Amino acid sequence: MSNSGAKAIIGSSETRVVCEGLLERLPDGMPPSLMLADDDLEGWARYPDCVADQPSTPIDEEIEGDLLQYSSGTTGRPKGIRRDLPHVAPADAPNMLMPLLGAVGITGESVYLSPAPLYQTAPSFWSMAVQSLGGTTVVLEKFDPEGALDCIQRYGITHGQLVPATFVRMLKLPESVRNSYDVSSLQRVVHAAAPCPVDIKRQMIDWWGPIIDEYYASSEAVGASFIRAEDWVAHPGSVGRPLVGVPHILDEDGRELPPG
């Protein structure tokens, strides 16, 4: 909080243990607003009570905010990724994920599955972006391969974002278990975060059909490449073409290199 300057903390019954010991760990002179969504805790206000008398209509001169995501990779302590705010109303604010959402056909009618933790960049941004369009986001508290298949069938999932490790775990299920779930509601599935072995992706396409797309990007949102399943089948291992930004391949000294 000393880094981000956060003025409020919102917890839930799932994070109660963390919340109980949080006050003594806050920086000196920084008493934030403390709210608990679905539980009672001394010193914490109940979130429903805090918003009970608030209007449901947009506030005057409301402007769009942004998620302050932290990133570190291998470069040391996590650092907040600051982007210039658009200073426009939420309805007019550009959605930086729209090129990717449009590429996989997500609309306000979509039902999106997020099987990964929301503290990670892609799950949080994609989940909120789908909701901003009016779609439905289904979030797994913990990934379970059969549980994910059950979720797809139960909620009629149309779109989802997974990672290669989740593909591997689902493929390890007995074939009889895999085939017992109806995944026909799926329209497009996208994966990112790590390179996917060619054989694993082929097996997933054999199972779900040519609906598994792929993108490469970064938490800083400085660019992205994208490839549809149909194009990947013709060019296995490709990461596609630039969708946002211009890629640059640099040597160890930062000099740009030519193709190849």
N, C-alpha and C positions, 0 to 999 in steps of 0.2 A: 504494500500500500504506500510505503514511502516513495516508491518509484512511480507508481501509476497515479497517485493522488486520488484514489477512489474515496468517495464520500459515503458509500453505503455498502453493507454486506447483506446478502440474502441467502439464508440457509434453508434446510428442510430436515425432516425427521431422519432422512438417510445420512445427513451430515451432522447430526446432533452432537456426537462425541467430539468432533472437531470444533464445533461452535462453542462447546462448554469451556474449552481451554484457550479460546482465541483471544479474549480480551487482554490477558496478561502478556500476549506476544505482540500486540500492536505497538507501533512506534509511539514514543512519548508525544503528548499533545495532539494526538489524532483520534478523537472519539467519533467514529463514524455512526451513521444510522444503522441499527441492527434490526433485521426483520427475519422472522421465521415463517416459511410458507404454510406449514401444516402441522405445527407442534407448539408447545408452550415451553419457554425457558426464561428464567429470571434475567432481567436486563434486556431481553429481546422483545420487540413488538411483534404482534401477529400480523403478517402481511395482509390478510383479508380485512382486518380492522383498519389498517392504514389507508386502504383504497376504497373503503365502503362508501364514503361520502364524496368521492371524486367523480366528476362527470365522465360519461362513456364517450363523449364526443371529443374530437381533437382539440387541444388547447390552442389559444391564440398564438399566432406566430411560431407554431411548432416547426422545428427544423430536424432534419435527419441526423442521427448520430452514427457511430461505428463501433465495431467490436475491437477492443484493444487486445490483440492476440500477442502472446509472448513466444519468442522463437530463439533457439540457441544453436541447435545442430551440434557441431563439434567445436564451436568457436567461443566457448566459455559460458558465463552466466546468462540466463534468459534475458532477452531485451524486448521491450514493447515495440511493436511495429506501428508507427504513427503514419497515418495518411491524412491529407488535407480533407477536411469535411466539406461537403458540397454547399452547405448553408442554404439549402432549399427545403421545402416541405417534403415529408416522406413520400407523398404520392408523386412528386416530381424528381426524386433523387435517382440517379443512375444506379443500377444494380451491377456491380462489377462481375457477378457470376452469370449474367444473362447470356453471353456468348456460349458458355458451357451448358447452361440450362436449355437454351434453344437448340443446341446441337443434339441433345438427347431427347428433346421433345417434351420437357416438363412444362405443364401449364397449371392453371388454377384448379383443374380437375384431377391432378395427379395425386397418388398416394405413395409417399416416398419412405423407404426403409433406411434408417441409419443404425447400423449395428456396432458402430465404434463410439468411444468415449467423446462426449461433447467438449472436453477440454482440448481436443485436437482441432486444428484449424479447419480442415475440410468438413468434418461432420458438423461442426457448429455453424459455419458459414452456409453450407448447403441446406441444413435443416431450417435455418432462419429464412433463407432466400425462398425456399419452397412455400413456407408459411406466408411470406410477404406477397406471394402471387395468389394466395387463397387456397393453396393445396394443403394436404394433410401430411404431417410427418409422424411416423411411428418410430420410436426410439427404443432399442433394446437396452436394458440395464446391464446386461452382460451377454457377450456373444456365445451362443451355443449352436452348433451346426444344425441339429434337428429342430431346435427351437426357431431358428431363422426360417427354415422351410415351413414350419407350422404357421409362423407369422405371415409369410407370403400368402399362404392359402387362406388363413382366417380373415385377414384384412384386405385382401384383394390388392396386394402391392403392385403398382404399375412400374415403379422405378426404384432403383436402389444403388447404393455405392458401397463397394466392398474392396478388400485388398487381397493380394495373392494368398496370404496365409489363411484367410477365411475360405477361399476356393479350395485349398488343400484339405482343410478340415471337413468340408462338406463332401468332397470326393472320397474321403476315407470312410464315409458311412456305407454300410452294406447297400448293395444296389436295390434290394427289396425295400429298404427304408427310404431311399432317395425317390424311388418310383411310387411310393405310397402317398406323396404329397402333390397336389395340383398347383403348378407354378405357371399355368397358362395366362394368368392375369398380367404377367411381366411383359412390358413393352420394350424397355431398354434398361440395361444395367451398365454402370460405369465403374471402372476400377482405376486406382492411382496409388500413390504413396511408396511403391517399390516396384522394381522390374518383375514382371510375371513370366515364369518359365514357359516357353512355347508349348511344351507338352501339356501343361496344366491348363492353359487357355484353350487349347484344342479340345481337351476333354470337357471343359465347361460349355463350349460352343456346341459340341455334340449332344450335350444334355439339355441345354436351355435354348439352343438355336443361335443363329447369327445376330444376337441382340446385345452382345457384350462389348461395349466400347471402352476406350482407354484415353486417359489424358495425363500429361506431365505438367506440373506447375510448381509454385512455391508459396509458402505462407505469406511472403511479401507481395504476392499478386503482381509481379512484374512481367508475367508472360505465361503462355500456355500453349501446348501442342495437343492435337486431338486426332484420333483415328477411329473410324467406325469399324464395327466387327467385319462387315463385308470387305472393306479395304484391307483389314489385317489378314484375313484369310488368303488374300492374293499376295500379301507382303508380310509373312510371319516375322515377328520381332520388331517391326517398325513402330515408332512412337508417333507417327503421323506428321501432319503439317502444322505450321504455326497458326494458331487461332487468335491469339492476342500477342502483340509485341513482335520484335524482330530478334531471332536467335543469333548469338555471337559465340563462336568457339575460340577460346583464348589459350595461349600457352602459359607456362609457369610464370612468365614475366608480365602477363597481362596483354600480350600482343595478339591481335586478331589473326586467326589462321584461315586459309582458304578452304573450300569444300574438300572433303576427303581426309 
